Structures are given as structure tokens and as C-alpha cells.
Amino acid sequence: MSFGGPQWPQEPQQQGQQGYGQQPGHGQQPGYGPQQPYGGPQGFGQPTDPQGFGQPTGQPNPFPGAPDPFPGAQGGGQTPDWGALAAASASRSRRKRWLLIGGGALATLAVGAIVATAVVTTNRNNDTAKNGGGDPTGAVSPTGTPTPEPTFSSVAPPPPPNPMDYISDPKKDKAPLTAEGLFPGKQMSMNKRSYKKGATSATTNCASVTQGGLGTVLKQNGCQRVLRATYVKDGVAITVGVAVFPSEAAAQKAKGQATGGIAPLVGAGVRDFCHATVCLRRANSIGRYAYFTQAGFADGKKVTKADKPVFQASDDLGTFAFNQIYARGRSQASAAAGAPGE
């Protein structure tokens, strides 16, 4: 064994050479490796024999003529300075430790820089989201939590109110009803054809404003009120009368049973017409309202099938009455749709 410091390197014995400690003449068996020389560690690091035998200067070879028990250890030069070698090894170990410590510190700084960058980036993204410039898809909210996707109720919203419901049911048809409200303005225009408005009237005595058997029909079906207005255009006069009933069924029945006609309304520049002559009478209904028209020449001339202006005037006033009644229902439906609790 060695006495302090690293062990000397061992080399195998060469063939034909007796190993140290073997009996001569026992063949060429390999030696048992180098043995510690007598004298112990004395002379380590001392100047070597100038002859190169590897023995310390001033120390005789204890076995003259025997093979060198430490082949290769001396190398023909000075004995290695084992203390210097040990110091160099320790220096390398310290340098390696400093390199590891320095590398760890650099890695820590690099990780810190990455984390700081991530924090700065996150804060910048959050500021953008708070200012309304974030992702419009709502991927991340300003608080950093996922923005919930929009939800929709599985219950279908109720349909908007139907105007017909309001002009068919007296419990819903509560809007004020006047002749001037139903026939507003000083004239009426239909498809660029203008009609000047004459007199208007309203009464609860439905039969008093009719001709022939229409009064009886209105009374039998529960007529509550009749509103009239007269319009004139190019010598043709037309009176339209709107009768109000308690139900849609009553209005339809009155229309089907209609006979005679609505009495012409004179005044406001319109003289008597459709007396003792032939005029055009029509009847129709919408909701709980039935409307009737009587059209003829203002000078009393009889109306024939060839008198297209009279038929056109009757159509225009009938369409106007229909539109006005339906507009009444639409207005009440719109008001109900915007009212709370409806």
C-alpha cells in the first residue's frame, strides 16, 4: 500500500521476467504485482539517482540485479511531486465548484428574467382588455378568468301582440274612438289620388244614419256606434260609415246581412247626393268593425257600370277605412308590447 497521496500505477510483469518475491526457476508465471519497497515512503520527491534506476539519491538498491519493483513510476526523471499534484487536483475541484455555482446563479437570473417578462406581458394584456381593446372573442377577461360564453334561454319569447286581437276584443280595444281620430286631416290620399274631406259625424243611434233595411241589421247585431265622413273628388261624392259591434262575429254577421246602405252625410261644401237616384253601395268588416260606403255623383246623376271614377272612389274609401281600423289595432298592440308586465 502507499503511505499518503495517490497510489503508484501498477503495470503487469513482462514475460520472461520474474515477479518480485518469486522463487527463481519456477517457470514464467506472471508476478503478483508491485510490492512496497523496503524502507517505506522515505525519499518520495527526493532527487533521483542520476543513473535513472528510480531509487532516491544516497539510497542503495536493496536488491541489486533485481527488476525495478516500480516500473514506470519514476520514468527515468524526477520523482513526481505528489503534494503539488494533490494541490492541483484540489484547485481543479474548487474551480469546478465555482463554475457550478456560477452556472446556477446565471440559470436563476435567466429564470427570473423570463418570469419578469411574463409578468410585464400579462399586465400589458390586462390593461388592453380593461380599456376595451382586448380579444373580441372574450378569451380572457380583465380579471384573468375565462369569459363565460353567452347563454340563451331554452324558453322561446312570447310572440308580439297581434293587432287583430285588439280590434276584435272590446276588453282590449280601449283606445279613444272619435270621427276626427278615425278620419283625420282635411283630405285623404290613396295611390296619389287626393280626396277632400267634408263633414264628419258620430252617433250611438246606429239606425238613424242608414237607408233601407241596414238600420235593422245593425240594431239586431248589437251596433254600438256609427262614425261617418264624406269625401269628394272630381264631382264624385262618397260617404263612409264605420259601425262598431261587441264582437268580431257580430260585425261579420252584419256585413253578411247588409241591405240598404249608409245614409249620405252632407255639409261642409257637399250638397245632398244619392237621393232618388242610383248609387254604388258596398259593405265589409275587419275585427269588430263593419264599414259601409255609398258613392255617387254629386249632381244626382245615376251611376252605371261604366262609371269607373265612382268605382275607384268607392275602392279607395273602403281601403282607407280598412287601413285606419287596422292602424288602431297596431297602435294598441305596440303600446302593450312596450308596457311592463305585458
Order of alpha helices (4+ residues) and beta strands (2+ residues): alpha-alpha-alpha-beta-beta-beta-alpha-beta-beta-alpha-beta-beta-beta-alpha
